[in-house]
Amino acid sequence: MTRDARAFWLRAPGEGEIRPVTVPDPGPHEVLVRTRYSGVSRGTESVVFAGRVPADQYVTMRAPFQEGDFPAPVKYGYLSVGVVEEGPDALRGRTVFCLYPHQTAYVVPADAVVVVPEGVPAARAVLAGTVETAVNALWDAAPLVGDRVTVVGGGMVGCCVAALLARFPGVRAELVDADPARAAVAAALGVDFALPADAAGGRDLVVHASASAAGLQRSLELLRPEGTVLELSWYGDRPITLSLGGTFHSRRLSIRSSQVGTVSPRRADRSFTDRLALALDLLADPAFDALLTGRSRFAELPDVLDRLGSGRLPALCQLITYDEE
């Protein structure tokens, strides 16, 4: 037996569409999820929407339940929250998070969903995948009590990192972004804000998440001697030019990468479910609502992604609603 659902597909680079799909009955160890919300991860999904995933990253960048292949046609996405309609008794009726593309209903293995805690609103829970990225970044960075830390780039990932840094004892975190409007978001998250030219220097750690060469260059300039830039940006197929002359060598600066697909060896014993459960627990903090900057209906998703990619729709996380479905 199958049932009808609808899914967002990238038909060709820059061209999205809603397609009908069929969803089977769940098996003994599967769940049927009816979607309530999904979130658009603007940075990564804009790169996918534009067809700018490098060919040598096609395998690495596959989402867990992706269908099709890059550059297109492809069904892509990974921030979904819904209610389990069928499945094991322990999950039936529960609100869950899943790394699933934008689709009105779907069947997945029961261990692919994580229950959203009672104190976390379903809409806010779409941020779990991004908060997990921030958690892994801070496992890599391992800030110390009293460190001076700057986050360059006030997008979804950068803001999630800043929000978590605000909880570290003695850490005074500063969010740096070229958009003055991010000052209000920084205030809601409990961190300082500065435009790039006004950012504080002498930092022990800089987390870079602006996906720009200028942001990475500025990150290096803000470091104290022996300081480190943790690079979270993903540039797709864009080459990045960086000046490593000047004080880069004399001050013994470092750049290291962090990517959620590979967990820090410090936390290699934590499973995927453990990491997502931690992220969902952290989302009990209402400060994260500052990252949900817009709402759109599922049927509008092709236009929404087009406008996000072109910059005509400014947003951190665009929340996609499914109530009308």
N, C-alpha and C positions, 0 to 999 in steps of 0.2 A: 504494500500500500504506500502511496506517496501523497503529498499535499503540496499546495502551491505556495510559493514565496517569491520575493523579488530581491534582486541583488544589484549593486552598483558594479559596473565593469568599465575599464578603460578600453574603449574600442580601438583607438589609435592615439598616439601621443597628442595631448591637448583636446581629446574628444571622449567624453564620458557618456554613459547611457545606463538606464535602468532596464534590466532584463528579467523576464520571468524564469524562475528555476523551480525544480521539484525537490522536495525534502522527503527522505524516506522515514519510515517508522524507526525509532531507536532500537538497537539491539539490547541484549542483557546488561552490557556494561557501558551503555551510551545514554546521553540525555538529549531531549528536544528542548531547545531554548527559543523563547519568543523574545525578540529584541525590544528593549525599551529605549536605549540610547546607544549611540556610538560617538566617538570623537575623531576629529580629523587632526592627525599629527602633521601640522602645516609644513614643517621643513622637509621631512622625508617624503610625505605624500605629494608635495608639490614637485619634487624631483622625479618621482614615479610618473605623475600626471604629465609632465613635460617630456617624458621619454629619455631622461638624462641619467639613467642607471648605467654605469660603465659595464661593458660586456664581460670584463673579468670579475665583476661582482654579482653577476646574475644569480649564482648559487648562494652566495653569502647573504644577499639581500632578500631572499625568499621569505615571505611571511609564513607562519606555521600552517595556515589553512588556505594559502594562496592557490588559485586555479589559473591556468594559463602561464605564459612566460613573458618576461621582459623582451622588448619594450611594450608590446601589446599584441593581441588582446590579453588582458590580465585582470583578475579580481584580487584587489589588494586592500589591506587595512588590518588593524590589530588592536583596536580599542573598542570593545563591545561589552555592553552590560544588558542583561535580560533576565527573564524569569524562567526557571525550569518547569516546563509543563508536563513532561513525561520523563521517567527515569527512576533511579533508586529512591526509596522512601526518604533517605536522609537528605536528598537534594530537591525533591519535588516541592514546588512552591517557593523555593529560595531564590533570592536575587544573587546572580553570579556575574563574575567578570571572565571574559575569554578573549584570547588573542585572535579574534575572528574578523574577517572583512565586513564591510557594510552590507548587511542582509537582514531581511525582516524576520527570518526564523532559520534555524540550522540544527543539525545533529552532529555532535562531537563525542569523543570518549569522555566518560564521566571525570576522569582525572585531568582533563584539559580545562575544567572550569574551577574557579576559586570563589568560595562563598564571600559575599560582601558583608562585613560586620554590621550589626544592627545600627550602630551610631554613625554610619557613613551613608549619606544620601546617594541614591542610584546614579543621579546625574554626575556627581563629583567623582564617583568610582571609575568613570571612563579614563581618569588620569592615572590609573594604577600602572599601566605599562610605562608611562613617562616617569613616574616616581620611581619605578623599579630601575630605570636607566640612571636616575640621579643617585639612588642608593648604591648601585654598582660603581658609579664614578667616585663616590666618597669612600668606598672600600678601597679603590685604587689610590686615591689621593691621600687617605689617612691623615686628615688634618689633626693638629695637636691643640690641646687647651691653650687659649691665648693667641693662636695664630691670627695673622692679618691676611684675610682672604678676599679676593675680588672675583666676581663672576662677570665676564665680558660677554654680552649677548643676552638680551632679555626676552628670548623666545620661550617656548614651553619647557624645554630641557633646562635652560639656564635659570628660569624662574623656579623650577622644582628643586634644583641644586641650592639656590639661594634660600628657599624656604626651609630646607633641611639644615643648612648651615646656621640659620637663625636659632636653632635649638642647641648648638654646640656651646658648652660652657666657655665663657671668656673670649669667644671668637666674635670679632666685629667684622661682619661681612658687608661688602659693598657691591651693588649691582650696577653695571655700566652698560649703557645703551645709547645709541644715537637719537632715539625717539624720546623726547621729554615726557611724553605721556606715560612712559614706563615708571616714572617717579611714583605715581599713585599705586601701581602694582607693588613696587618695592616697599612702600609704606605699609600696605596691607599684609605683606609677607614678614614685616618686622626687620628689614635690612635697610642700609643706607643706599642712596642713589647718586650717580654722577654721570654727566655727559663725558664722552671719551677724553676731551681736552682737560677736564677738571678732575679726573680720577686720581685717587691717592696712590702714591708710589711706595716703594720699599716693602712690597708685599711678600709674604712667605710663600704663598700659593696663589696662582691665578687659574681659574677654570674658564676655558674658552669655549663659547657655544654660539658665536655669531655667524658662523659659516662664511666668513669673509677674510681675505688676506689682510685688510686693514685692521680687523679685530685681533687677529693672531699677532700681527706686528706690535699693536698697542699692548697686548698682553705681556709680551716679552719686556717691553719698556717699563712696565709697572713692577717688575720683580726686584727684590733685593739680591745681592750676590749669593750664588748657590741656590737661588729660587727655582721653582718648577712651574711650567705651564702644563696643565692637564687638558688635552685636546679632545673635546667631545663633538666638534662639528663634523658633519659629513658633507662633502663637497660634490658628490656625484661625479660627473665627468669633467668638472671644471679644474684646470690647472691653477695652482696657487703660487704666487711669487712672494718670497720672503727674503728680507735682507738679514744675513747672519754675520755681517761685518760689525764694526763698532765694538760694543762692549759684550757681545754675545759670548765670545771665548774668554775674554779677560775676567768677566764676572762669573764664569762657569755656570751659565744658565742651562736649563734642561727643558725639553719638550717631550712629553710622553702621551701616548694615546690611551683612550679608554673606550670600550665598545661593549654593550650589554650582551652581545652574543657570546663573549668569552668572559667568564666570571673571574674576578680577582682571586689569585691563589690563596689570599688571606681567608676567603670564604668559600673555598671549593667544596666544602661539605654541605653547603646550602643548596637544596634542590630548587628547581623552577618554582614549584608550589610554595616553598618556604619564602622565596624572594617576593613573589606576588602577594602572599599573605602579609608580609611585613609592610609592603607598599600600601596595601589596603588599610592596615592598622594606622599607618601614619596619616592617611587621608581623613581620619576623624577630626583633624584640625580644620576648622572652617576657613582659615586663611587661604586655603587652596582654591576657594571659590573665585578668587580674584583672577584665576587663569581661565575661567569659563567666560569668554568675552563675547559670545554670540550664539544664537540658536537658529537652526534652519530645519525645515521638514525634510525627511528622507527623499521625497520626490524632487527636491530642489538640488540634490547633491551634485549632479553634473555641472550646473551653473555655479554652485558654491566653490567647487574645486577649481574651476576656470578662473573665478575672481580671486581666490586665495593665491593661486599661482602667479597671477599678473600683478598682485598687490592692490587691486581695486577694492578688495575686502580685507581690511586690517583685522587681525585676530591673533590670539594666542591659541586657545583650543576652541574650535568651532564645534558646538554640541549639535548633534543630529538627533532629532526626535522621531519616534515611530508610533506615537499614540494614534495617529490617524490611520495607520495601516491595519 
